[in-house]
Amino acid sequence: GVESPAEKELYNGLSRYVQEQYNKALTRDRRRNVAFALVILQRRLASSTYALYRSLQRRKKRLEELLQGALEGVPARVGRVDLDAVEDLSEAERWEQEEIWETLSVAENRRELEREVRTLENLIRQAAAIIQRGDEVKLRHLRGALAELNRRFPGEKVLIFTESRDTLEYLERRIREWGYSVCTIHGGMRLEERVRMEGVFKNEAQVMVATEAAGEGINLQFCHLMINYDIPWNPNRLEQRMGRIHRYGQTKEVYVFNLVAKDTREGRVLTRLFEKLQEIERALGSDKVFDVLGDIFYGKDLAQLMVEAAASARDIDEILAELDVRVDEEYLAQVRERLGESLATRYIDYTRIREMATQAKEHRLIPEYT
């Protein structure tokens, strides 16, 4: 998808800020940790302008508290920033950890802190203006996709996934304004509340906005229309989402739409990832592809590649080249061996990802977005 000029400007401004802080973090030894934490802001923007706006506000508030404490040095309130360890936490715990990361600073004195606060104020203003206008490109695509699905599948349920609690709350408000009945499920809810919401979705609401936690202990198989409003940078979480509606009982054809901004660095990485999946799937001659996305790119840490892309820590073409694995016989043999059992037992059906891309073209469902 092509962002509006205001969104492009926000993306570029945020990128400059993150890169500058990232480079500082890398040169200040004790702060190497913080480098990864900063990239979270970029992940927020990839989710929604609103999620970024909320994160920037939390960050600014924390830095202002540090300033008021007249702190010369900023306490390094940093546990190890371990990307993998955080993925093993429950969703609510992960959010808590990420909120701490959002507020870590590499500033070493008052002047640096003040400068950072000014930069944040500027970014917050830009984000607020985009939200105020309500014309975020991705939001428009979502609205169009819902209308199109509603025409083609009148009254059928639509499941929308996001990884951000802020995005979830924002989408719930907007979708309700558009006249749909909507409910939500997220990791901050207790199981009984999630089960109750499953019932609301099944019997009352047409649209559900959910985070990955939606799959824990509940069944959403009655839904076959799915929109990924953002794409998790962790391949296992993407796989979990797909699995939610690809249970064996699913009798209808499943439609999945991925909203990816193609003109951002991380969007280009995700687009290449999906293209590669299609190529491997065609070569395997099986549409019951991959148990675990991570298995496809042996030894490549996809989450790490996303971080490097977002922080411009490496040349984007170099990162894209890494995803360009050669799909030859030797490679396919490895994949078959690795996936022997899982090909038979658990799968995500990537034909749908391919179909969704062609459908978008045929039906103009989501122009410009893959």
C-alpha positions in Angstrom: 0.0 0.0 0.0 1.2 3.5 -0.7 1.1 5.8 2.3 -0.3 9.3 2.1 2.3 12.1 2.1 1.6 12.8 5.8 2.1 9.1 6.7 5.3 9.0 4.7 6.6 12.0 6.5 5.7 10.5 9.9 7.4 7.2 8.8 10.5 9.0 7.7 10.6 11.2 10.9 10.2 8.2 13.1 12.9 6.3 11.1 15.4 9.1 11.6 14.6 9.2 15.3 14.9 5.5 15.8 18.1 5.2 13.7 19.8 8.1 15.6 18.9 6.5 18.9 19.8 3.0 17.7 23.3 4.2 16.6 23.8 5.9 19.9 22.7 2.8 21.8 25.2 0.7 19.9 28.1 3.0 20.6 27.4 3.3 24.3 28.3 -0.1 25.5 26.0 -0.5 28.5 23.1 0.5 26.3 23.4 -2.0 23.5 20.2 -3.5 24.8 18.2 -0.4 24.2 18.8 -0.7 20.5 16.2 -3.4 20.0 13.8 -1.7 22.3 13.7 1.3 20.1 12.6 -0.6 17.1 9.4 -1.4 19.0 8.2 2.1 18.0 8.6 1.1 14.3 6.5 -2.0 15.0 3.8 0.1 16.5 3.6 2.3 13.4 3.4 -0.8 11.3 0.4 -1.7 13.4 -1.4 1.7 13.3 -0.7 5.4 13.6 -2.8 5.3 16.8 -0.6 2.6 18.4 2.4 4.6 17.6 0.7 7.8 19.0 0.0 6.0 22.3 3.6 4.6 22.6 5.1 8.0 21.9 2.9 9.6 24.6 4.0 7.0 27.1 7.6 7.5 26.1 7.4 11.3 26.4 5.7 11.0 29.8 8.5 8.8 31.1 11.3 11.1 29.8 9.6 14.1 31.3 9.5 12.3 34.6 13.2 11.7 34.3 13.7 15.4 33.6 11.6 16.5 36.6 13.7 14.3 38.8 16.5 16.5 37.5 18.5 13.4 36.7 21.9 14.0 35.3 22.4 10.4 34.2 19.4 8.4 33.3 19.1 5.1 35.3 19.6 2.2 33.0 16.3 0.5 33.9 17.1 -2.2 31.5 16.8 -5.9 32.0 18.2 -7.9 29.0 16.2 -7.1 26.0 15.8 -10.6 24.8 13.5 -10.8 21.8 13.1 -14.5 21.9 12.4 -14.8 25.7 9.7 -12.2 25.4 7.9 -14.3 22.7 7.5 -17.1 25.2 5.6 -14.9 27.7 1.9 -14.7 27.8 0.4 -11.9 25.7 -0.4 -9.7 28.8 3.2 -10.2 30.1 4.7 -9.4 26.7 2.7 -6.2 26.5 3.9 -5.2 29.9 7.5 -5.9 28.9 7.1 -4.0 25.7 5.8 -1.0 27.5 9.0 -0.9 29.6 11.0 -1.1 26.4 9.1 1.7 24.9 10.3 4.1 27.6 14.0 3.1 27.6 16.3 6.0 26.7 19.9 6.3 25.6 20.1 9.9 26.7 23.0 10.5 29.1 22.3 14.1 30.2 19.6 16.7 30.5 20.3 18.3 27.2 19.9 15.0 25.3 16.7 14.3 27.2 15.2 17.7 26.4 16.1 17.3 22.8 14.5 13.9 22.7 11.3 15.2 24.3 11.1 17.9 21.6 11.5 15.3 18.9 8.8 13.2 20.5 6.4 16.2 20.7 6.9 16.8 17.0 6.2 13.1 16.1 3.1 13.1 18.4 1.8 16.2 16.6 2.2 14.5 13.2 0.5 11.3 14.4 -2.4 13.2 16.0 -3.0 15.1 12.8 -3.3 11.9 10.8 -5.6 10.3 13.4 -7.7 13.5 13.5 -8.2 13.4 9.7 -9.2 9.7 10.0 -7.8 9.0 6.5 -5.0 6.6 7.3 -4.5 4.6 4.1 -4.6 1.2 5.9 -7.8 2.2 7.7 -9.4 3.1 4.4 -8.3 -0.3 2.9 -9.9 -2.0 5.9 -13.1 -0.2 5.5 -13.2 -1.0 1.8 -12.3 -4.7 2.5 -15.1 -5.0 5.0 -17.6 -3.4 2.6 -16.5 -5.8 -0.2 -16.7 -8.9 2.0 -20.1 -7.8 3.2 -21.3 -7.6 -0.4 -19.8 -10.9 -1.4 -20.7 -12.8 1.9 -23.7 -10.9 3.3 -23.8 -11.0 7.0 -20.8 -13.4 7.4 -18.4 -13.1 10.3 -15.1 -11.4 9.8 -12.1 -11.9 12.1 -9.5 -9.1 12.2 -6.2 -9.7 13.9 -3.8 -7.2 15.4 -0.8 -7.6 17.8 -1.4 -4.3 19.6 -3.9 -3.6 22.3 -4.0 0.1 21.3 -4.8 -0.8 17.7 -7.5 -3.2 18.8 -9.2 -0.5 20.8 -8.9 2.0 18.0 -10.3 -0.4 15.4 -13.2 -1.4 17.6 -14.2 2.3 17.8 -13.8 2.9 14.1 -15.6 -0.2 12.9 -18.5 0.5 15.2 -18.7 4.0 13.7 -18.9 2.4 10.3 -22.1 0.7 11.4 -20.9 -2.9 12.1 -21.5 -4.8 15.3 -18.1 -5.6 16.8 -16.6 -7.4 19.7 -13.0 -8.0 20.9 -10.8 -10.6 22.5 -7.3 -9.9 23.8 -4.7 -11.3 26.2 -5.7 -9.0 29.1 -9.0 -10.9 29.4 -9.6 -13.9 31.6 -10.5 -17.1 29.9 -14.2 -16.9 31.0 -14.4 -13.5 29.4 -12.8 -14.8 26.2 -15.3 -17.6 26.1 -18.2 -15.2 26.6 -16.9 -13.1 23.7 -16.6 -16.1 21.5 -20.4 -16.6 22.1 -21.0 -12.9 21.3 -19.1 -13.2 18.1 -20.9 -16.4 17.1 -24.4 -15.2 17.9 -24.4 -11.4 17.8 -21.5 -9.5 16.4 -20.5 -9.5 12.8 -16.9 -8.5 13.3 -14.3 -9.5 15.9 -11.1 -7.7 16.5 -8.6 -10.0 18.2 -5.0 -10.4 19.2 -3.2 -13.7 19.0 -4.6 -14.7 22.5 -7.9 -15.2 20.7 -6.8 -18.7 20.0 -6.2 -19.8 23.5 -9.0 -22.0 24.7 -11.6 -20.9 22.3 -12.8 -22.0 18.9 -13.3 -19.6 16.0 -13.7 -22.2 13.3 -17.1 -20.9 12.4 -15.3 -17.9 10.8 -13.7 -18.2 7.4 -12.9 -14.5 6.5 -9.8 -13.1 8.1 -7.9 -9.9 7.9 -4.4 -9.4 9.3 -4.4 -5.7 10.1 -0.7 -6.0 11.0 1.7 -8.8 10.6 3.7 -10.0 13.6 7.4 -9.9 13.1 7.6 -13.3 14.8 6.8 -16.1 12.4 5.4 -18.4 15.0 2.8 -15.8 16.0 1.8 -15.4 12.3 1.5 -19.2 12.1 -0.7 -19.3 15.3 -3.1 -16.8 13.7 -3.4 -18.7 10.5 -4.0 -21.8 12.5 -6.9 -20.2 14.3 -9.3 -20.4 11.4 -7.6 -23.3 9.6 -8.8 -26.0 11.9 -9.7 -29.3 10.3 -13.4 -28.7 10.7 -13.3 -25.8 8.4 -15.5 -26.6 5.5 -15.7 -23.3 3.7 -13.0 -21.7 1.7 -10.9 -19.5 3.9 -10.0 -16.0 2.8 -7.1 -14.2 4.4 -6.1 -10.6 3.6 -2.8 -9.2 4.8 -2.5 -5.4 5.1 1.2 -4.6 4.5 2.5 -1.2 3.5 4.8 -2.1 0.7 6.7 1.2 0.7 8.2 0.8 4.1 11.4 -1.2 4.6 9.8 -3.8 6.9 6.9 -4.0 4.5 9.2 -4.9 1.7 10.7 -7.7 3.9 7.2 -9.2 4.6 6.2 -8.9 1.0 9.3 -10.8 -0.1 8.6 -13.4 2.6 5.1 -14.1 1.3 6.4 -14.3 -2.3 9.0 -16.8 -1.3 6.4 -18.9 0.5 4.4 -19.1 -2.6 7.4 -20.2 -4.6 8.3 -22.9 -2.2 4.7 -24.0 -2.0 4.4 -24.3 -5.8 7.7 -26.3 -5.9 6.5 -28.6 -3.2 3.3 -29.2 -5.1 1.5 -29.1 -1.8 -0.8 -26.4 -0.6 -0.6 -27.8 2.9 2.5 -25.9 3.7 4.6 -25.1 6.6 4.1 -26.0 10.1 6.5 -23.3 11.2 7.4 -20.4 9.1 10.8 -20.3 10.7 11.7 -23.7 9.3 11.6 -22.4 5.7 14.6 -20.1 6.1 17.1 -22.3 7.9 19.3 -20.4 10.3 17.7 -17.1 9.4 16.2 -15.2 12.3 13.2 -13.5 10.7 12.4 -11.3 13.7 16.1 -10.2 13.7 15.9 -9.4 10.0 12.8 -7.3 10.6 14.6 -5.4 13.4 17.5 -4.7 11.1 15.3 -3.6 8.3 13.3 -1.2 10.6 16.4 0.3 12.1 18.2 0.5 8.8 21.0 -1.3 10.5 21.8 -3.0 7.2 21.2 -2.3 3.6 17.7 -3.4 2.7 18.7 -5.2 -0.5 21.1 -7.3 1.5 18.3 -8.3 3.9 16.0 -9.1 0.9 18.8 -11.2 -0.6 19.0 -13.2 2.6 15.4 -14.3 2.1 16.1 -15.3 -1.4 16.8 -19.0 -0.6 17.4 -21.1 -3.7 14.5 -23.5 -4.0 16.3 -26.4 -5.7 15.9 -30.2 -5.2 18.3 -30.3 -2.3 16.4 -27.6 -0.5 13.1 -29.2 -1.1 14.4 -32.5 0.1 15.5 -30.8 3.3 12.1 -29.2 3.7 10.2 -32.4 3.1 12.4 -34.2 5.7 12.0 -31.5 8.2 8.3 -31.3 7.8 7.6 -34.9 7.2 5.2 -35.4 10.0 3.9 -32.0 10.3 3.0 -31.9 6.6 0.6 -34.6 7.5 -0.6 -33.5 10.8 -0.6 -29.7 11.2 -0.5 -27.2 8.5 -1.2 -23.6 7.5 -2.7 -23.4 4.2 -0.6 -20.9 2.3 -2.6 -21.2 -0.9 -4.9 -18.9 0.8 -2.2 -16.3 1.1 -1.6 -16.7 -2.6 -5.3 -16.5 -3.4 -5.8 -13.5 -1.3 -3.2 -11.7 -3.4 -4.8 -12.7 -6.6 -8.3 -12.0 -5.3 -7.2 -8.5 -4.3 -6.3 -8.0 -7.9 -9.5 -9.6 -9.4 -11.9 -8.0 -7.0 -9.9 -4.9 -6.2 -10.5 -5.9 -2.7 -7.4 -4.3 -1.3 -5.8 -2.3 -4.0 -2.1 -1.6 -3.5 -2.0 -3.9 -0.5 -0.9 -7.5 -0.6 
